[in-house]
Structure formats: structure tokens, C-alpha cells
Amino acid sequence: MSRADIRQSCAAGAAALSLILLAGCSDSGSGEPDEGASDAVVEESRGPALSEAELTKVTLRAGDVEGHKVSKPTATVTQKDVKAGDEACVPVAYAVAGTVLGEPRTTVQRETASEPDARAKASAAPDITRVLVRLSAYEGDEAQAAMDSLSEAADSCTKGFTLTVDGTEQQVTKIAKTTAPQGADQAIALNVTSEKVPMKVVVIRKGSTLGYFTAINIASAASGKNFAFPTEVVDAQLVKLA
């Protein structure tokens, strides 16, 4: 498969992330580095929202995730860019499309890209997983409310919905909760199928801060085969939030 074909496959199956991650469908994820089957819940005090400076301090930087490059996204998606054919699915649509839920006080974004071995680099569709990371600080119980709305939407939208991002429409055909990473006060993990392409979404809550992780694998975008979510990215972020 040529690189042009890979890019076309990525675009067809992952239009929701095209503004953020599509650039990685044609290369190895270069960029200048920057300095359970159910929801997992552990109740802790929410605490005050982090300021922008505090949030930036705990955001992933180069060297924080072994085997992954960390960079700043060159473009962003906002809530106004995203529409769902079913209103009940809007929270899931936001998480899949690369934006945040509710009205956080501030948000900082990063992108990670796994570094392939020599064999993967030589392949037409390298086994590279790119993750869009959004860290958002909320006031009061708004972070908990956002998590609850996402969980409810995931339960309501298991058979999928029509998703439109920046005017580009695609069909999300399946949403399924899966085992969430450990270590957060609350965590939700979703397997998403969009136009036969697998995607992964993980959202964690640590106090009044949410971490959103939306992942796509370049080889899987081309083949339609499943891939493993890189939990090391979430683990590294949780360490910084501790």
C-alpha cells in the first residue's frame, strides 16, 4: 500500500481526528518535542481547579513516556466543530473527535507518537500509535459531571451514530466500554469503530482534572485490525498528576 493510499484510508476511517492526527498517517510521527468492562471509580475530594500554569506544569513533556515522542498538536478541534446525529451521543462524539466535555477552566493539549522499530519504519503502514492528549481543569463537581455524561452516552450509543467534524461526516458503527487503566479517581475506556477503523478513547479523572486520550494506529487505520491502547501514556500522565 502506498503512502497516498494510507493517507486516504486514514482520512476515510478517522475523519474525526483529521485535524489533529492525520499528519501522522504519512510518516513516523515527527514533530518538535515539548518541554474494566465498567467504569473504574474511587471517590476522592475534587479540590480546586488547576490554573493554566499549574496545568501546563503537569502536562506530558518530551521524555515523560518511554518509547513515545511528545509534541504540541498543530491544530485543534472545538465543540462547535463537532455534531452527533443523536443528541444523546454528543459526549462520546466530543471525546472521539478530539475535544473536551463541559466547560473546563482551561485545557492543555499534547500529542504522543510511538517510536517504531527498524522493521516497522520500513513498512508502508508502520505500527505507530498516535494519541491526542487533552488535560482539562474543572471547577467544583464539573469534572465528575462530565465523566457521568460520557458514561451515560457510551451506554446509550453502543450501536453507533453519525459524527460530523468540521463539516466531514462519518459513521461511528460501534461503541463498547472496556477495562480502564488503574490509578485514577475515575476512568472510562472505550473501543470505537468508525468506518471500519478501530479507535480507542480513555478518559481519566484525578480530582477536578480530566485527562482525555484519543488513539489511532496507522497500520490499523489501513487494515481495519484491532490494536492495543498504549496504557503507558496514561500511566505517565497519572504520575505527573499525583
N, C-alpha and C positions, 0 to 999 in steps of 0.2 A: 504493500500500500504506500503510495507516495505521500509526501508531507502535505500536499494540497488536499489529498483525499482525507487525511487525518483531520486537517482543519475543518473540512466540510462535515465530517462525521461528528466532530465535537460541536460544531455550530448547530447541527440538526438536533442533537440529543441533549445539549446543555445550554440552550439559549438563555436560560435563567442566570447563568454565570458568565455570559459572554462579555459583559463589560469589565469583569474582574479577572477571570481565569483563562479566557480563550487565547490570550497571548502565549500561554504556555503550551498550547496544543501543537506548536510548530517547533519547539526547542526543548531544552532540558531544564527550563525554569530559571533562566538567568535573571539577574536584577541586582542592583546595588544594595548590599545588606545594610540594615538599620541597626544604630547602636540600640440492666436486667430486662427481661421481657416486659417489665413495667418500669415506671419512673423510680429512680433511687432518691429517697428523701431522708435527710437528717435535719431536724429542726435546730436552728441556732438563731441568736439575735441578729436582726438585719443590719443595724448600725447605720451611720450617716453615709450619704453618697460621697464617693471619692471625687476630689476636684480633678480638673483636666491634668494638672501637673502630677498629681498622685496616680492617676490612671495611666498616664504615659510612663511613669516610673516602673509600673508593674507589668507593662506590655512586653511581649516577646521581643527579643533583640537577637542579632546575629550571635551565634554560639550557644544560645539557650537550648536548642533542640539538636541533639546529636544526629547527624545524617540528613539534616534538613537545612536549606537556605532560608533566611528570613528577609523579607523586603517589604517596602510600602507599596500598596496597590496603586496603579496609575489612574484608576477610575473608580467611582463608587456608584452604588445603586441606592436610591432613597425610596421611602414608602410610596411616594406619588408615582414612581416608575412602575409599580407592581400592582397587578389586578388579578383576582381569582374569580372564576366563573361561578363558584359557590361562595357566598359571603362567609359561611361557617369555616371555610378553609383558608381565610386570609392570614391568620397567624402562621400556618405552615408555609404559605406562599412567601411570606416575608423571610422566613428562615432559609428556605430553599434558594430564594433569589439573591440572597446576599445582603439583606438589610436587617434592621432590628425591630423588635416588638415594642409597643407602647411609646412612651416619650421619655427616654433616658436624659439625664442631666448632661452627659457628654459621652462621646464614643470615640475610640481609637481603633484603627484598622491596620492589620498586617496580613501578609500572605506568606505561607511556607511552601516549599517545594522539596520533595525528597530527592536526594542525590543518587542517581542510578550508578550501578557498577559498569565496568567497561563493556560487558556484553549488552546490557540494556541500552547504553549510549549508541551502540551500533545499529540497533533495530529501528525500523521505520516508525513504530509506535512504541516508544520506550515506556517502561513500567515506572512512570513518575506520578506521584500523587501530590496534587496541589490543594492546599487548604486555605480558604479565606477565613481569617480570624477577626472577629469584632468583639471588643471589650467595652461594655457599656455600664455606666454608673447610674443608679436609680435612687429616687427619694423614697423613704418610708417603705411601705409594702409593695411598691410598684414592681419590683423585681419578681416577687412571689406571684403577683397577679399575672405578669407576663408568662411565667412558667406554666401557671394553671391554664391560661388561654391556649398555649401551644399544645399542652397535653390533651385538652378537650378537642381541639381542632384535629389532632392526629387521630383520635378515636373516631371522629365523625367523618373523616375523609380517607378511609382506608382504600376505597376504590378509585381514588384519584379525583382530578379536577382540571379544568382548563386554566393555564397560567399564562399571563401576558406580562412581559418585562420590556419596558422601553419600546412598546409597540410590537414586539415579536411574540407571537402566540405559540404555545406548545402544549402537549397533553401530558400531564402527570398521570400515570396509569396505576400507581400503587404507592401507598404509604404504610409502613409497618414499624411499630416500635420494636426495639431490640435491646440487648443488655447495654446499659450505660456505664461509662467509666466510673471508677470509685474515687472517693476523696473530696467530693464537693458536698455542699449542704443539700443540693438537689441537682439531679441530672436527667436529661432526656436524650435518647439516641434513636434516630430514625433511619431506616433504609428507604430510599426513594427511587422509583423508576420513572424516568422521563424520556419519552420517545425511544424506549428500549435501552436507554443508557442508565446504568446504576449511579446513584449519588448517595452520599452519606451526610447526615446532619446531626451534630451533637450540640446541645445547649446545656451549660452548667450554671449553677448559682452558687456564689460564695458571698454570704452576707447580702448586701444590697447591690452586688455587682454580678452581671451576667456575662458569660463568655459564649460566643456563637462560633461554631466551627462547621463550615460547609466544604465538603471534599469531593473532588472528581479525579479520576485516574485516567491518564491519557490513553494507555493501552485498552482499558475497559471501555472508554468512550468510542474507540474504534471497533472493538469486538463485541461489546454488549455483555461481556463476562463480569462476574462479581469481583470485588476487590476488598481488601481488609482496610478498615479505617485506621490511620496511624495514631493510636492512643498515646504515643509518646509526645505528641504535640499538646494534647490536653494535659497530660501529666506535667509537662514543663510549665504550662501556664498556671496550673494549680500551685506549683511550688512558689511561683512569684506572687501569688495571691495570698499565700499562707501568712 
